């Protein structure tokens, strides 16, 4: 009985997630499009933060590089936000501005995710590799 209830709950959660995904794919009002853009950015930010923590872990024995990473990430966030504020200024005050800003930030964040994945996957001996090899 308990297993049956868990299966039912899991099915309902999957259906709800699928309905939300469909809602974003078929969004027809600005409020929903804004919410979906926010959700996409949050997912990208979560992926970026997980990769950032992996990089920090690889640099745990190198305080100087860790400081450089922190400074670079702070500067990157400031750049991303300022760039996207500028990029969305053409629709300033409009109902689409949040979506345009969020989509820009998501795009920039996905590019940073790709950069972090490159850092984490470079091969030993690669002179451009900033991280020590994974243990």
DOSESE-708096 format. One line per 2 residues: number of its first residue (from 0); their letters; for each residue y, z, x of N, C-alpha, C. Coordinates in pm, whole numbers, plus 50000, padded with zeros to 5 digits. Atoms other than C-alpha are relative to their C-alpha. Layout:
# residues N
NUM) A) Y Z X Y Z X Y Z X | ...
***
This chain:
# residues 135
0) XX) 49881 50000 50082 50000 50000 50000 50125 50000 50087 | 49884 49990 49912 50240 50093 50278 50023 49868 50073
2) XX) 49990 50128 49931 50166 49772 50469 50056 49893 49907 | 49953 50097 50099 50224 49572 50153 50151 50013 49979
4) XX) 49856 49975 50018 50567 49733 50107 50078 49950 50121 | 49933 50048 49879 50660 49658 50470 50007 49848 50003
6) XX) 50002 50147 50004 50556 49295 50430 50102 49949 49899 | 49904 50039 50102 50762 49270 50113 50143 50016 50049
8) XX) 49865 49975 49945 51068 49423 50280 50034 49897 50107 | 49977 50099 49895 51030 49193 50582 50029 49863 49939
10) XX) 49977 50127 50068 51010 48894 50349 50137 49993 49937 | 49867 49997 50060 51323 48998 50165 50110 49989 50105
12) XX) 49901 50009 49892 51513 49046 50490 50008 49858 50055 | 50002 50138 49950 51405 48703 50613 50068 49906 49901
14) XX) 49937 50083 50103 51511 48548 50283 50152 50020 50001 | 49857 49970 49995 51849 48723 50303 50064 49935 50121
16) XX) 49946 50063 49879 51902 48603 50661 50007 49849 49983 | 49999 50145 50022 51808 48249 50561 50110 49962 49903
18) XX) 49893 50028 50096 52046 48264 50266 50136 50005 50067 | 49872 49991 49927 52327 48376 50498 50018 49878 50090
20) XX) 49991 50118 49913 52247 48093 50740 50037 49879 49917 | 49967 50111 50089 52254 47846 50449 50145 50010 49954
22) XX) 49862 49980 50043 52582 47999 50335 50097 49942 50103 | 49913 50053 49895 52736 47909 50671 49987 49849 50012
24) XX) 50020 50144 49990 52583 47563 50679 50069 49926 49885 | 49943 50063 50119 52714 47491 50330 50132 50062 49958
26) XX) 49875 49932 50034 53039 47688 50347 50101 49901 49945 | 49904 50091 50061 53295 47535 50116 50136 50066 49976
28) XX) 49870 49936 50015 53572 47794 50109 50041 50060 50134 | 49947 49959 49870 53794 47908 50393 49956 50141 50039
30) XX) 50041 49862 49969 53704 48276 50367 49858 50003 50057 | 50138 50006 49951 53335 48195 50415 49996 49934 50137
32) XX) 49997 50067 49869 53410 47956 50703 50055 50094 50106 | 49946 49903 49905 53621 48225 50871 49894 50105 50034
34) XX) 50104 49898 49978 53341 48482 50824 49886 49944 50085 | 50108 50062 49923 53083 48241 50963 50042 49978 50145
36) XX) 49950 50016 49864 53299 48165 51267 50001 50134 50072 | 50001 49865 49943 53335 48539 51325 49857 50041 50036
38) XX) 50140 49966 49975 52958 48585 51299 49947 49925 50123 | 50044 50079 49884 52897 48305 51551 50057 50056 50129
40) XX) 49939 49942 49881 53143 48457 51799 49933 50132 50036 | 50065 49872 49973 52982 48800 51763 49863 49979 50064
42) XX) 50130 50029 49940 52641 48649 51842 50017 49952 50144 | 49975 50048 49864 52781 48468 52147 50046 50115 50090
44) XX) 49955 49884 49923 52957 48786 52262 49883 50092 50035 | 50117 49915 49973 52631 48981 52231 49916 49939 50112
46) XX) 50076 50067 49893 52453 48722 52446 50072 50013 50133 | 49920 49988 49878 52736 48727 52700 49990 50141 50057
48) XX) 50006 49861 49954 52731 49107 52718 49863 50034 50059 | 50134 49975 49946 52355 49113 52774 49987 49937 50139
50) XX) 50005 50066 49869 52388 48864 53061 50088 50073 50101 | 49909 49925 49914 52683 49058 53203 49931 50125 50054
52) XX) 50072 49881 49957 52469 49372 53213 49891 49966 50102 | 50100 50044 49902 52195 49179 53395 50065 49975 50135
54) XX) 49928 50028 49876 52447 49062 53652 50043 50132 50065 | 49962 49870 49946 52581 49416 53693 49879 50069 50063
56) XX) 50121 49939 49946 52225 49534 53746 49961 49941 50135 | 50031 50066 49873 52171 49279 54021 50101 50038 50108
58) XX) 49895 49963 49904 52497 49394 54186 50011 50150 50020 | 49987 49853 49999 52427 49767 54157 50018 50057 50140
60) XX) 49987 49951 49862 52412 49803 54536 50118 49939 50074 | 49887 50067 49936 52729 49604 54603 50128 50029 49922
62) XX) 49879 49956 50073 53043 49786 54489 50112 49898 50007 | 49892 50098 49986 53277 49517 54623 49982 49882 49905
64) XX) 50025 50112 50093 53112 49234 54428 50010 50047 49856 | 49989 49948 50137 53092 49455 54120 50146 50006 49958
66) XX) 49857 49998 50031 53470 49508 54136 50052 49860 49974 | 49958 50138 50022 53518 49134 54168 49951 49947 49866
68) XX) 50054 50041 50129 53292 49074 53868 50083 50057 49886 | 49922 49934 50105 53482 49325 53656 50139 49936 49988
70) XX) 49867 50063 50001 53818 49176 53756 49993 49859 49944 | 50015 50138 50049 53695 48822 53691 49975 49999 49850
72) XX) 50031 49998 50142 53556 48914 53350 50122 50040 49918 | 49877 49961 50073 53875 49090 53243 50099 49884 49996
74) XX) 49909 50115 49995 54081 48792 53357 49950 49888 49910 | 50057 50105 50084 53843 48554 53182 50024 50029 49853
76) XX) 49978 49963 50140 53870 48744 52852 50147 49976 49963 | 49857 50021 50026 54251 48740 52876 50029 49850 49990
78) XX) 49981 50145 50003 54241 48366 52954 49945 49942 49870 | 50064 50054 50121 53997 48290 52669 50086 50027 49878
80) XX) 49924 49964 50119 54201 48478 52413 50136 49931 49996 | 49869 50066 49996 54537 48338 52527 49987 49850 49976
82) XX) 50023 50144 50016 54402 47983 52548 49970 49967 49854 | 50036 50028 50138 54253 48002 52201 50113 50032 49903
84) XX) 49881 49976 50082 54566 48158 52055 50092 49879 50006 | 49918 50120 49986 54756 47861 52195 49936 49882 49926
86) XX) 50069 50115 50060 54493 47609 52082 50005 50003 49848 | 49996 49991 50147 54510 47739 51725 50142 50011 49946
88) XX) 49861 49982 50045 54889 47762 51712 50049 49885 49913 | 49962 50112 50086 54907 47423 51543 49979 50028 49853
90) XX) 50024 49963 50139 54778 47586 51227 50045 50144 49974 | 49952 49862 50010 54968 47915 51272 50043 50033 49858
92) XX) 49964 49954 50133 54999 48108 50950 49914 49943 49889 | 50086 50061 50101 54747 47891 50770 49868 50075 49986
94) XX) 50126 49930 50026 54421 48010 50621 49890 49958 50096 | 50101 50048 49906 54224 47805 50877 50021 50055 50141
96) XX) 49973 49953 49864 54387 47968 51181 49893 50095 50052 | 50104 49912 49946 54131 48250 51210 49874 49921 50041
98) XX) 50119 50080 49969 53845 47996 51201 50020 49920 50127 | 49972 50081 49882 54008 47771 51460 50001 50087 50125
100) XX) 49996 49907 49886 54076 48067 51690 49860 50048 50034 | 50135 49948 49976 53725 48208 51649 49907 49892 50055
102) XX) 50085 50109 49950 53557 47870 51701 50033 49969 50146 | 49959 50022 49861 53759 47820 52019 49943 50110 50090
104) XX) 50053 49888 49921 53662 48166 52146 49849 49991 50014 | 50146 50017 49994 53299 48098 52060 49964 49891 50100
106) XX) 50025 50109 49906 53310 47769 52250 50019 50046 50144 | 49973 49951 49864 53466 47931 52556 49895 50103 50042
108) XX) 50100 49898 49969 53220 48220 52535 49866 49935 50032 | 50125 50069 49970 52924 47982 52524 50005 49935 50139
110) XX) 49986 50055 49864 53059 47815 52840 49985 50110 50104 | 50015 49887 49909 53081 48156 53006 49854 50045 50005
112) XX) 50144 49969 50005 52723 48228 52894 49925 49905 50094 | 50065 50098 49911 52617 47908 53071 50028 50033 50146
114) XX) 49967 49959 49863 52801 48022 53385 49915 50117 50044 | 50078 49881 49966 52627 48359 53376 49853 49964 50020
116) XX) 50140 50042 49985 52288 48193 53328 49980 49929 50134 | 50007 50065 49869 52360 47981 53635 49997 50104 50111
118) XX) 50000 49893 49900 52443 48292 53837 49863 50067 50008 | 50126 49925 50005 52121 48457 53725 49879 49917 50041
120) XX) 50117 50084 49972 51898 48159 53796 50009 49922 50132 | 49989 50075 49875 52021 48031 54132 49887 50039 50094
122) XX) 50115 49980 49911 51755 47998 54397 50045 50064 50130 | 49973 49936 49871 51740 48208 54709 50023 49891 50105
124) XX) 49965 50099 49901 51900 48020 54995 50116 49911 49958 | 49886 50077 50051 52160 47854 54773 50127 50073 50043
126) XX) 49882 49936 49946 52486 47928 54953 50105 50031 49896 | 49905 49971 50108 52680 47922 54627 49951 50113 49911
128) XX) 50059 49894 50081 52457 48197 54487 50071 50132 50030 | 49922 49879 49983 52668 48508 54435 49916 50127 49982
130) XX) 50083 49884 50029 52386 48739 54322 49882 50010 50096 | 50123 49985 49923 52103 48886 54522 49882 49958 49915
132) XX) 50117 50041 50078 51756 48768 54421 49953 50112 49907 | 50056 49902 50094 51594 48940 54123 49880 50066 50065
134) X) 50115 49929 49945 51340 49204 54213 49880 49989 49911
***
